[in-house]
């Protein structure tokens, strides 16, 4: 799942004459620099919003950023569409199972347990403590031999709703303002 910003129309309404005077190559450079500068700020706000929405630590978000360049003029944030394991949400062993806080609400997942996984959820799972990632599992009644992972929020869906989407959209004007700043910088630097 991804969110992308493309500001050609808004920038042209406000700075069309100045961008045209700069020429196509310089105008694209100005817009790409503005998108990347403000896009990085927006990425920080989106990371904070998703962390708050889901309860996951910022370091485990795995947001992929594709910055703008002169040919695309698009700043993109991407994340995988996979469900996340509840162990990623400050999961810990307790007497009755696992305590975790998906969506920011701590609860106990009864009869669940955590194991190390060296190759992801479908990979090798063991009880050793060397390397790997802790993942939460449960065994279902009648299916004692198979481990079933416990899932929490899907980060791709969280990226396009609530605060994270608002953080991305409310900064469009700041990016257009930054284009004006970059135009001024380029004109001032070329004198």
C-alpha positions in Angstrom: 0.0 0.0 0.0 1.3 3.5 -0.7 0.4 7.1 -0.6 1.8 9.5 -3.1 1.8 13.3 -3.6 1.9 15.0 -7.0 1.7 18.8 -6.9 2.0 19.9 -10.5 -1.5 21.6 -10.6 -1.3 23.4 -7.3 2.3 24.6 -7.9 1.4 25.8 -11.4 -1.5 27.8 -10.2 0.6 29.7 -7.7 4.1 29.8 -9.3 3.3 29.1 -13.0 5.0 32.2 -14.4 8.1 31.9 -12.3 8.5 28.1 -13.0 8.0 28.8 -16.7 10.7 31.5 -16.6 13.1 29.0 -15.0 12.7 26.5 -17.8 11.6 22.9 -17.7 14.8 21.4 -16.2 15.2 24.0 -13.4 11.5 24.0 -12.6 11.5 20.2 -12.2 14.6 20.5 -10.0 12.9 23.1 -7.8 9.7 21.0 -7.4 11.6 17.8 -6.6 13.7 19.6 -4.0 10.6 21.0 -2.4 8.8 17.7 -2.4 11.8 15.9 -0.8 12.4 18.6 1.8 8.8 18.8 3.0 8.1 15.1 2.3 10.7 14.0 4.8 9.0 16.2 7.4 5.6 14.6 6.5 7.2 11.1 6.8 8.2 11.9 10.4 4.6 13.0 11.2 3.1 9.9 9.5 5.5 7.6 11.4 4.4 9.2 14.7 0.7 9.0 13.7 0.9 5.3 12.7 2.9 4.5 15.9 0.2 6.2 17.9 -2.7 4.6 16.0 -1.3 1.1 16.2 0.9 1.0 19.3 3.9 -0.3 17.3 7.4 1.1 18.0 8.6 3.5 15.3 11.7 1.5 14.6 9.5 -1.5 13.6 7.3 0.4 11.1 9.4 -0.4 7.9 8.1 2.6 5.9 9.8 2.8 2.6 10.3 6.2 1.1 10.7 6.9 -2.6 11.8 10.6 -3.0 10.9 12.8 -5.9 13.2 13.4 -8.8 13.1 15.6 -11.8 11.3 13.0 -14.0 8.6 11.7 -11.5 7.9 14.7 -9.2 6.2 12.3 -6.8 7.1 11.6 -3.1 5.9 8.1 -2.0 5.6 6.3 1.3 5.1 2.5 1.0 4.7 -0.3 3.5 3.9 -4.0 3.0 0.3 -5.2 3.0 1.1 -7.9 5.5 -0.5 -8.3 8.9 1.9 -7.7 11.8 2.4 -10.1 14.6 1.1 -9.0 18.0 4.6 -9.5 19.5 5.7 -6.4 17.7 3.3 -4.4 20.0 5.4 -4.5 23.2 4.5 -8.1 23.6 5.7 -10.0 26.7 5.1 -13.3 28.4 2.7 -13.2 31.4 1.3 -16.1 33.4 -1.9 -16.5 31.3 -0.3 -16.1 27.9 1.0 -13.0 26.1 0.4 -9.4 27.0 0.5 -7.0 24.0 -0.8 -3.6 23.1 -2.1 -3.6 19.4 -4.0 -0.4 18.6 -2.6 1.1 21.8 -4.8 -1.1 24.1 -2.9 -3.6 26.2 -4.7 -6.9 26.5 -3.8 -10.5 27.4 -3.9 -13.2 24.6 -4.7 -16.3 26.7 -2.8 -19.5 26.0 -0.5 -17.7 23.5 3.3 -18.0 23.6 6.3 -16.5 21.9 9.0 -18.2 20.0 12.0 -17.1 18.0 11.6 -17.1 14.2 14.6 -17.0 12.0 12.9 -16.7 8.6 9.6 -15.0 9.3 6.3 -16.5 10.3 6.4 -19.4 7.8 10.1 -20.1 8.5 12.0 -22.1 11.1 10.6 -21.6 14.6 12.5 -22.7 17.7 12.6 -22.0 21.4 16.3 -21.0 21.4 17.4 -17.5 22.3 20.0 -16.9 19.6 19.1 -14.5 16.8 15.7 -14.2 15.1 12.6 -12.3 16.0 10.1 -13.0 18.7 6.7 -13.9 17.3 3.4 -14.7 19.1 1.7 -18.0 18.3 -1.3 -20.0 19.5 -2.3 -23.7 19.1 -6.0 -24.2 18.2 -8.0 -27.0 19.8 -7.8 -30.2 17.7 -4.8 -28.9 15.8 -2.1 -29.3 18.4 0.8 -29.8 16.0 0.4 -26.6 14.0 1.3 -23.1 15.2 -1.0 -20.2 14.3 0.5 -16.7 14.4 -1.4 -14.0 16.2 -1.9 -10.9 14.1 -2.4 -7.3 15.0 -2.9 -4.2 12.8 -2.1 -4.1 9.1 0.2 -1.2 8.7 -0.7 -0.7 5.0 -4.3 -0.1 6.0 -3.3 2.1 8.9 -1.2 4.3 6.5 -4.3 5.4 4.6 -6.6 6.2 7.5 -7.1 8.5 10.4 -4.2 10.6 11.6 -1.6 9.2 9.3 -3.6 10.1 6.2 -4.4 13.6 7.6 -0.7 14.2 8.4 0.1 13.5 4.7 -2.7 15.6 3.3 -2.5 18.7 5.6 1.0 19.5 4.5 0.3 20.1 0.8 0.3 23.8 1.3 3.6 23.7 3.1 5.1 21.9 0.1 3.7 24.5 -2.3 5.2 27.2 0.0 8.5 25.4 -0.1 8.5 25.6 -4.0 8.4 29.4 -3.6 11.3 29.2 -1.3 13.3 27.0 -3.7 12.5 29.3 -6.6 13.8 32.2 -4.5 16.9 30.3 -3.6 17.6 29.3 -7.3 17.0 32.9 -8.6 19.2 34.3 -5.8 21.9 31.7 -6.4 22.0 32.3 -10.1 22.7 36.1 -9.8 
